[in-house]
Amino acid sequence: MDFNLTDKQKELVGLARDIAQKEIAPRALSIDKSGVMDEELLRILKQSGMTALSVPKEFGGAGLDLLTIAMISEELAKGCAGVATVCAANSLASFPVLIAGSDEQKKSYFDCLNEGGMSCFALTEPGAGSDAGAVSCRAKKVDGGYVLNGTKCFITNAPIADKITLFANTRESGGIRGLTVFSVDRNTKGISMGKEEDKMGIRASATSEIIFDDCFVPASTRLGREGMGFRIAMETLEKSRPVVGAISVGIAQAALENAIHYAHQRKQFGQKIASFEMVQQMIADMVTKTEAARALVYKACWMQMTGDKKASLFSAMSKCFASDTAMEVTTTAVQVMGGNGYSRENPNEKYMRDAKIMQIYEGTNQVQRLVIANAAMY
Ligand SMILES: Cc1cc2nc3c(=O)[nH]c(=O)nc-3n(C[C@H](O)[C@H](O)[C@H](O)COP(=O)(O)OP(=O)(O)OC[C@H]3O[C@@H](n4cnc5c(N)ncnc54)[C@H](O)[C@@H]3O)c2cc1C
């Protein structure tokens, strides 16, 4: 593994860092308070290509590899993990199109992202969370296409999406073998948004239900064959989990830097708290764990890119370890800052709330541990 960045990687990661420092971080607390994404910021993200990170070169994109996407996501997350999630959700929704889409389907989808369109990945339902195979949203085959009926919940970007990557069941009896993926235009008749979540963290990203009510979609919206959905979902999540790991590393890094800065300013007992060994110990553990998480995320990306047979194991380990690290580091960062760490005037309590979702979405960390134990033991 080569840890030196290419000139192109340096340029793009630098651009993301610049946007995070100048445009995202100054707006992060007010977006967090209102729970509404800043329109001007979204425009900047679109114009700079941050919402189209996964578009291949042949479809007019930058053709970034997974490691570069992860590094960019880490930088964006240092500014605000909610904003990084908005951009990452577009990549997540892209992966099924990349895995199973025809050239025509890819063109339609990526043209949309290139023009500043947004997308969402709609798998979860009220009765199908960790158990993705339990999807009951129905895709009933009719002349020329399918009729969709059902409700998706907790879908990131749903309220602002132009394209929906939808998992529905083509079998009346349900089950994994009927799971099928569709790439559907948001403005198709019969699609509406349901309840929008009022969330603990990543409040820059809008999360809501999507309701399909006798919604006809042509057969050309189906990605791959009927029944391929479960495999496509697993392959997609395997690719995207290191990106969740990278966002977690970004959160941990931001909390860590904030805590170090504070430790150098704050005086108690006539000296800077940075000089107390117990504070130094907290910082030492935060730095070490953040760096270890970053290394695991980079290795997981590299294994995905090289098609290593242990890629799935590393993907799960990177998401699980990095998000647990983000939770631990952000909690410790609040501790380093004492009462000020607990105040909403300071970003550290936000980092802590943002870190929590990293342990839940794209497969809870309990589910990651099932994958890890399975791969390690059998
Ligand atoms: C803010 C947010 C954004 C999201 N964005 C998206 C999105 O864009 N698209 C999308 O499709 N989904 C999205 N989700 C859904 C998310 O992926 C699910 O919430 C997650 O997979 C867990 O499912 P669940 O909430 O139904 O929990 P459950 O599956 O009900 O789990 C509850 C608890 O039981 C544990 N558990 C469940 N099964 C097992 C098992 N077999 N062994 C051990 N423990 C187990 C879990 O680890 C957890 O602790 C989002 C969720 C949130 C909160």
The ligand as an SDF file (V2000), in Angstrom:
LIG
                    3D

 53 58  0  0  0  0  0  0  0  0999 V2000
  -30.4150    9.1670   10.2920 C   0  0  0  0  0  0  0  0  0  0  0  0
  -30.6310    7.8950    9.5590 C   0  0  0  0  0  0  0  0  0  0  0  0
  -30.3860    7.8300    8.2030 C   0  0  0  0  0  0  0  0  0  0  0  0
  -30.6260    6.6450    7.5070 C   0  0  0  0  0  0  0  0  0  0  0  0
  -30.4570    6.6230    6.1370 N   0  0  0  0  0  0  0  0  0  0  0  0
  -30.8560    5.5220    5.4340 C   0  0  0  0  0  0  0  0  0  0  0  0
  -30.8700    5.5340    4.0010 C   0  0  0  0  0  0  0  0  0  0  0  0
  -30.4650    6.5180    3.3450 O   0  0  0  0  0  0  0  0  0  0  0  0
  -31.3500    4.4400    3.3520 N   0  0  0  0  0  0  0  0  0  0  0  0
  -31.8020    3.3350    4.0120 C   0  0  0  0  0  0  0  0  0  0  0  0
  -32.2310    2.3870    3.3630 O   0  0  0  0  0  0  0  0  0  0  0  0
  -31.7980    3.2860    5.3770 N   0  0  0  0  0  0  0  0  0  0  0  0
  -31.3490    4.3530    6.0990 C   0  0  0  0  0  0  0  0  0  0  0  0
  -31.3610    4.3370    7.4730 N   0  0  0  0  0  0  0  0  0  0  0  0
  -31.8140    3.1370    8.1640 C   0  0  0  0  0  0  0  0  0  0  0  0
  -30.6920    2.4030    8.8680 C   0  0  0  0  0  0  0  0  0  0  0  0
  -29.8380    1.7820    7.9560 O   0  0  0  0  0  0  0  0  0  0  0  0
  -31.3390    1.4320    9.8780 C   0  0  0  0  0  0  0  0  0  0  0  0
  -31.8610    2.2430   10.9210 O   0  0  0  0  0  0  0  0  0  0  0  0
  -30.3680    0.4160   10.4150 C   0  0  0  0  0  0  0  0  0  0  0  0
  -30.0040   -0.4960    9.4200 O   0  0  0  0  0  0  0  0  0  0  0  0
  -30.9490   -0.3640   11.6120 C   0  0  0  0  0  0  0  0  0  0  0  0
  -32.2490   -0.8000   11.3490 O   0  0  0  0  0  0  0  0  0  0  0  0
  -33.4080   -0.4970   12.4290 P   0  0  0  0  0  0  0  0  0  0  0  0
  -33.3740    0.9310   12.7400 O   0  0  0  0  0  0  0  0  0  0  0  0
  -34.6540   -1.0820   11.9130 O   0  0  0  0  0  0  0  0  0  0  0  0
  -32.9350   -1.2810   13.7380 O   0  0  0  0  0  0  0  0  0  0  0  0
  -33.2410   -2.7980   14.0940 P   0  0  0  0  0  0  0  0  0  0  0  0
  -32.8410   -3.6710   12.9620 O   0  0  0  0  0  0  0  0  0  0  0  0
  -34.6240   -2.9190   14.6140 O   0  0  0  0  0  0  0  0  0  0  0  0
  -32.2090   -3.0360   15.2870 O   0  0  0  0  0  0  0  0  0  0  0  0
  -32.4860   -2.6700   16.6290 C   0  0  0  0  0  0  0  0  0  0  0  0
  -31.3410   -3.2160   17.5010 C   0  0  0  0  0  0  0  0  0  0  0  0
  -31.2780   -4.6550   17.3750 O   0  0  0  0  0  0  0  0  0  0  0  0
  -29.9830   -5.0400   16.9610 C   0  0  0  0  0  0  0  0  0  0  0  0
  -30.0810   -6.2060   16.0660 N   0  0  0  0  0  0  0  0  0  0  0  0
  -30.9220   -6.3870   15.0140 C   0  0  0  0  0  0  0  0  0  0  0  0
  -30.7010   -7.5700   14.4320 N   0  0  0  0  0  0  0  0  0  0  0  0
  -29.6890   -8.1530   15.1240 C   0  0  0  0  0  0  0  0  0  0  0  0
  -28.9870   -9.4080   15.0180 C   0  0  0  0  0  0  0  0  0  0  0  0
  -29.2850  -10.3010   14.0520 N   0  0  0  0  0  0  0  0  0  0  0  0
  -28.0110   -9.6770   15.9190 N   0  0  0  0  0  0  0  0  0  0  0  0
  -27.7010   -8.7740   16.8820 C   0  0  0  0  0  0  0  0  0  0  0  0
  -28.3110   -7.5870   17.0380 N   0  0  0  0  0  0  0  0  0  0  0  0
  -29.2860   -7.2850   16.1710 C   0  0  0  0  0  0  0  0  0  0  0  0
  -29.4190   -3.8240   16.2200 C   0  0  0  0  0  0  0  0  0  0  0  0
  -28.0010   -3.8540   16.1840 O   0  0  0  0  0  0  0  0  0  0  0  0
  -29.9660   -2.6870   17.0640 C   0  0  0  0  0  0  0  0  0  0  0  0
  -29.1490   -2.4880   18.1870 O   0  0  0  0  0  0  0  0  0  0  0  0
  -31.0800    5.4950    8.1910 C   0  0  0  0  0  0  0  0  0  0  0  0
  -31.3080    5.5610    9.5690 C   0  0  0  0  0  0  0  0  0  0  0  0
  -31.1050    6.7370   10.2530 C   0  0  0  0  0  0  0  0  0  0  0  0
  -31.4100    6.7760   11.7230 C   0  0  0  0  0  0  0  0  0  0  0  0
  1  2  1  0
  2  3  1  0
  2 52  2  0
  3  4  2  0
  4  5  1  0
  4 50  1  0
  5  6  2  0
  6  7  1  0
  6 13  1  0
  7  8  2  0
  7  9  1  0
  9 10  1  0
 10 11  2  0
 10 12  1  0
 12 13  2  0
 13 14  1  0
 14 15  1  0
 14 50  1  0
 15 16  1  0
 16 17  1  0
 16 18  1  0
 18 19  1  0
 18 20  1  0
 20 21  1  0
 20 22  1  0
 22 23  1  0
 23 24  1  0
 24 25  2  0
 24 26  1  0
 24 27  1  0
 27 28  1  0
 28 29  2  0
 28 30  1  0
 28 31  1  0
 31 32  1  0
 32 33  1  0
 33 34  1  0
 33 48  1  0
 34 35  1  0
 35 36  1  0
 35 46  1  0
 36 37  1  0
 36 45  1  0
 37 38  2  0
 38 39  1  0
 39 40  1  0
 39 45  2  0
 40 41  1  0
 40 42  2  0
 42 43  1  0
 43 44  2  0
 44 45  1  0
 46 47  1  0
 46 48  1  0
 48 49  1  0
 50 51  2  0
 51 52  1  0
 52 53  1  0
M  END
$$$$
